């Protein structure tokens, strides 16, 4: 008894798949104008019949984890450190100061996401949300050459959007869901997730509002990762710790921006810092399954590769 008009309304609010409806809190569906409470219960009832929301055994989970695709970063050492590469179906956060290679890693993944799975790619398109206007197609072309891909096709497979404020940044995710329901995407990149939040909300007074908005944004990202199995990669800036006493003994008094909200939302957190010359150091700052190790990689004309001695 769910009419096509109801489905259209769901789609307008970013619900394109059965999973998206089944994963949504009931109050979010009730907030859609023109869908009554009885209708919401009916829709949820139908969606939960199709989507398994109950318990499974750890063995099932283990088998599913074995099939998870990882997307190569271009550096063998970095891939090994990450257990194969950037994991699909979860959020990976990359943070560090300026010039530590965050955007370069994003450009690299925009290309490697398109490679066949057999050689460490994701065999899908890339969705790129840019907030700081640091996307450079010329970088994509030089990385595509390294993998002998057709440059124009590679650029055509990258859906790019520039976000101008935090509300726009969130609304782009509804468009992202629409695109993902039509074509196969393997990676969603938000380069920098925090930049606009740090300027749209100023001072302590707006901190609670900022964190609430940010939490919603990250929740949407997690939903896209669950629903479409894409690798979500977000970059983050750092803040200096200026609390006097503690920073005296801390040789590296920088921490990622966004506080605990962003810390809990990202599954894997990578901390980049500058090494000698073109080398950069990546430290696994937080991960549910990887040990806390450091690895050096380098940024070259044709993307990211192993460290230069």
C-alpha positions as CSV (number, residue, x, y, z in Angstrom):
1,X,0.0,0.0,0.0
2,X,3.0,2.3,-0.6
3,X,2.2,4.6,-3.5
4,X,4.6,6.0,-6.0
5,X,4.0,9.5,-4.6
6,X,5.3,8.3,-1.2
7,X,8.3,6.8,-2.9
8,X,9.0,10.1,-4.6
9,X,8.8,11.9,-1.3
10,X,11.2,9.5,0.3
11,X,13.6,10.0,-2.6
12,X,13.4,13.8,-2.3
13,X,14.7,13.4,1.3
14,X,17.6,11.1,0.3
15,X,16.1,7.7,0.9
16,X,16.9,5.8,-2.3
17,X,17.2,2.2,-1.1
18,X,15.4,-0.2,1.2
19,X,18.4,-0.1,3.5
20,X,18.3,3.7,3.8
21,X,14.7,3.4,5.0
22,X,15.3,0.5,7.3
23,X,18.4,2.3,8.9
24,X,16.5,5.6,9.4
25,X,15.2,6.5,12.9
26,X,11.4,6.6,12.9
27,X,11.3,10.3,13.7
28,X,13.3,11.2,10.6
29,X,10.6,9.5,8.5
30,X,7.8,11.2,10.4
31,X,9.5,14.5,9.6
32,X,8.8,14.0,5.9
33,X,5.8,16.2,4.9
34,X,2.9,14.3,3.5
35,X,3.6,10.9,5.0
36,X,1.3,10.0,7.9
37,X,2.3,8.1,11.0
38,X,0.4,5.0,9.9
39,X,2.1,5.2,6.5
40,X,5.5,5.4,8.2
41,X,4.9,2.3,10.2
42,X,3.8,0.5,7.0
43,X,6.9,1.6,5.1
44,X,9.2,0.6,8.0
45,X,7.4,-2.7,8.3
46,X,8.0,-3.5,4.6
47,X,11.6,-2.3,4.6
48,X,12.6,-4.3,7.7
49,X,11.2,-7.5,6.1
50,X,13.7,-7.2,3.3
51,X,16.7,-6.0,5.3
52,X,18.3,-8.2,7.9
53,X,18.5,-6.1,11.1
54,X,18.8,-9.0,13.6
55,X,21.7,-11.0,15.0
56,X,24.1,-13.1,12.9
57,X,27.0,-15.2,14.1
58,X,30.5,-13.9,14.3
59,X,31.4,-16.4,11.6
60,X,29.1,-14.7,9.2
61,X,30.6,-11.3,10.1
62,X,34.1,-12.8,9.6
63,X,33.2,-14.1,6.2
64,X,31.8,-10.8,5.2
65,X,35.0,-9.0,6.4
66,X,37.1,-11.3,4.3
67,X,35.3,-10.1,1.2
68,X,35.8,-6.4,2.0
69,X,37.5,-4.6,-0.9
70,X,40.5,-2.4,0.0
71,X,41.6,0.4,-2.3
72,X,45.4,0.9,-2.9
73,X,47.1,4.1,-1.9
74,X,49.8,3.6,-4.5
75,X,52.5,2.9,-1.9
76,X,53.1,-0.8,-1.1
77,X,54.4,0.0,2.4
78,X,51.4,2.2,3.3
79,X,49.0,-0.4,1.9
80,X,50.7,-3.1,4.1
81,X,50.4,-0.8,7.1
82,X,46.7,-0.3,6.4
83,X,46.1,-4.1,6.0
84,X,45.7,-3.8,2.2
85,X,44.6,-0.2,1.6
86,X,41.7,2.1,2.4
87,X,38.8,-0.1,3.5
88,X,35.5,0.2,1.8
89,X,32.3,0.4,3.8
90,X,33.8,2.5,6.6
91,X,35.0,6.1,7.3
92,X,38.7,6.8,7.1
93,X,39.9,10.1,8.4
94,X,43.2,11.6,7.3
95,X,44.5,14.5,9.4
96,X,47.6,16.5,9.6
97,X,49.0,20.0,9.2
98,X,49.1,21.8,5.8
99,X,51.6,20.3,3.2
100,X,51.5,16.8,4.8
101,X,49.9,15.2,1.7
102,X,46.2,15.0,2.7
103,X,44.8,16.3,-0.6
104,X,47.5,14.4,-2.6
105,X,46.3,11.2,-1.0
106,X,42.7,12.1,-2.0
107,X,43.7,12.8,-5.6
108,X,45.4,9.4,-5.6
109,X,42.4,7.5,-4.3
110,X,40.2,9.3,-6.9
111,X,42.2,7.4,-9.5
112,X,42.9,4.1,-7.8
113,X,39.2,3.7,-6.9
114,X,38.6,3.2,-10.7
115,X,41.2,0.5,-11.1
116,X,40.1,-3.2,-11.4
117,X,39.7,-5.0,-8.0
118,X,42.4,-7.5,-9.1
119,X,45.1,-4.9,-8.9
120,X,43.9,-3.2,-5.7
121,X,41.3,-0.8,-7.1
122,X,37.7,-0.3,-6.3
123,X,36.3,-0.7,-9.8
124,X,33.9,2.2,-9.4
125,X,33.6,5.9,-9.8
126,X,34.7,8.5,-7.3
127,X,32.6,11.3,-5.7
128,X,34.6,14.2,-4.6
129,X,33.3,17.0,-2.3
130,X,35.8,19.8,-2.1
131,X,35.5,22.5,0.5
132,X,38.8,24.4,0.2
133,X,39.1,24.5,-3.6
134,X,42.2,22.3,-3.7
135,X,41.0,19.9,-6.3
136,X,43.4,19.9,-9.4
137,X,42.4,17.8,-12.4
138,X,46.0,18.1,-13.7
139,X,47.1,16.0,-10.7
140,X,44.5,13.4,-11.6
141,X,45.8,13.3,-15.2
142,X,49.4,12.7,-14.1
143,X,48.3,9.9,-11.7
144,X,46.2,8.3,-14.4
145,X,49.2,8.2,-16.7
146,X,51.1,6.1,-14.2
147,X,48.4,3.4,-14.3
148,X,48.1,3.9,-18.1
149,X,44.4,4.9,-17.9
150,X,42.7,7.2,-20.4
151,X,42.9,10.7,-18.9
152,X,39.6,11.9,-20.1
153,X,37.7,8.8,-19.0
154,X,39.4,9.0,-15.6
155,X,38.2,12.6,-15.2
156,X,34.7,11.7,-16.4
157,X,34.4,9.1,-13.7
158,X,35.0,11.6,-10.9
159,X,31.9,13.5,-9.8
160,X,33.1,16.7,-8.3
161,X,31.2,19.3,-6.2
162,X,32.5,22.4,-4.4
163,X,30.8,22.9,-1.1
164,X,30.3,26.5,0.0
165,X,28.9,26.2,3.5
166,X,28.1,23.5,6.0
167,X,24.4,23.2,5.0
168,X,25.4,22.9,1.4
169,X,28.0,20.3,2.3
170,X,25.3,18.2,4.0
171,X,22.7,18.6,1.2
172,X,25.3,17.4,-1.3
173,X,25.1,14.0,0.4
174,X,21.5,13.6,-0.7
175,X,22.6,14.1,-4.3
176,X,25.4,11.7,-3.6
177,X,22.9,9.0,-2.5
178,X,20.9,9.6,-5.7
179,X,24.0,9.1,-7.9
180,X,25.2,6.1,-6.0
181,X,21.8,4.4,-6.4
182,X,22.3,4.7,-10.2
183,X,25.9,3.9,-10.8
184,X,28.7,2.1,-9.0
185,X,30.8,4.4,-6.9
186,X,33.7,3.0,-4.9
187,X,34.9,6.0,-3.0
188,X,33.4,9.2,-1.5
189,X,36.0,11.9,-0.6
190,X,35.4,15.0,1.5
191,X,38.4,17.1,1.4
192,X,38.2,18.7,4.3
193,X,35.2,17.8,6.3
194,X,36.0,20.4,9.0
195,X,37.1,23.5,7.2
196,X,33.7,25.0,6.7
197,X,32.6,24.1,10.2
198,X,35.5,26.0,11.6
199,X,34.4,29.2,9.8
200,X,30.6,28.9,9.8
201,X,30.5,28.5,13.5
202,X,32.7,30.9,15.5
203,X,33.6,30.8,19.2
204,X,32.5,28.8,22.2
205,X,29.0,30.0,22.0
206,X,28.2,28.1,18.8
207,X,30.2,25.0,19.7
208,X,27.3,22.9,20.7
209,X,25.4,23.8,17.5
210,X,28.5,23.1,15.4
211,X,29.1,19.7,16.9
212,X,25.4,18.7,16.5
213,X,25.5,19.7,12.8
214,X,28.8,17.9,12.3
215,X,27.5,14.7,14.0
216,X,24.5,14.7,11.6
217,X,26.9,15.1,8.6
218,X,29.1,12.2,9.7
219,X,26.0,10.1,10.4
220,X,25.0,10.6,6.8
221,X,28.4,9.7,5.6
222,X,28.3,6.5,7.7
223,X,24.9,5.7,6.2
224,X,26.3,6.0,2.6
225,X,29.2,3.7,3.6
226,X,26.8,1.1,5.0
227,X,24.2,1.4,2.2
228,X,26.5,1.4,-0.9
229,X,29.7,-0.1,0.5
230,X,31.8,2.9,-0.6
231,X,35.0,3.9,1.1
232,X,34.4,7.2,2.8
233,X,37.6,9.3,3.1
234,X,37.5,12.6,4.9
235,X,40.4,14.9,5.6
236,X,40.7,17.0,8.7
237,X,42.7,19.9,10.0
238,X,44.7,20.1,13.2
239,X,44.3,22.4,16.2
240,X,47.1,23.5,18.4
241,X,46.8,22.6,22.1
242,X,47.5,25.8,23.9
243,X,46.8,24.7,27.5
244,X,50.3,25.7,28.7
245,X,51.4,22.9,31.1
246,X,50.5,19.8,29.1
247,X,52.1,21.1,25.9
248,X,55.5,21.7,27.5
249,X,56.2,17.9,27.7
250,X,54.3,17.0,24.6
251,X,56.7,17.1,21.6
252,X,53.8,17.3,19.2
253,X,51.1,19.5,20.7
254,X,48.6,19.1,17.8
255,X,45.4,17.2,17.7
256,X,42.7,16.8,15.0
257,X,39.9,19.4,14.9
258,X,36.3,18.4,15.5
259,X,36.7,16.9,19.0
260,X,35.2,13.7,20.1
261,X,32.3,13.8,17.6
262,X,34.6,13.3,14.6
263,X,36.9,11.0,16.6
264,X,34.1,8.5,17.3
265,X,32.6,8.7,13.8
266,X,35.8,7.7,11.9
267,X,36.7,4.1,11.9
268,X,40.3,4.5,11.0
269,X,42.3,7.7,11.7
270,X,45.6,8.4,9.9
271,X,47.9,11.1,11.1
272,X,50.2,12.5,8.4
273,X,53.3,14.6,9.1
274,X,56.2,15.9,7.0
275,X,59.3,13.9,6.5
276,X,62.5,14.7,4.7
277,X,62.0,16.3,1.2
278,X,59.1,14.6,-0.6
279,X,58.7,12.0,2.1
280,X,55.7,12.0,4.5
281,X,55.1,9.9,7.5
282,X,51.7,8.2,8.2
283,X,50.8,7.0,11.7
284,X,47.8,4.9,12.4
285,X,46.3,7.0,15.1
286,X,43.2,4.9,15.7
287,X,41.8,1.7,14.3
288,X,39.7,-1.2,15.6
289,X,42.0,-3.8,14.0
290,X,45.4,-2.3,13.0
291,X,48.3,-1.8,15.3
292,X,49.6,1.7,15.9
293,X,52.5,1.8,13.4
294,X,54.3,4.4,11.4
295,X,55.2,4.2,7.7
296,X,56.9,6.5,5.3
297,X,55.7,7.2,1.8
298,X,56.5,9.9,-0.7
299,X,54.6,12.3,-3.0
300,X,55.8,12.3,-6.5
301,X,54.7,13.8,-9.8
302,X,52.7,10.6,-10.6
303,X,51.0,10.3,-7.2
304,X,51.9,8.5,-4.0
305,X,54.5,5.8,-3.8
306,X,57.1,4.2,-1.5
307,X,59.6,6.3,0.4
308,X,62.6,7.8,-1.5
309,X,65.8,6.9,0.3
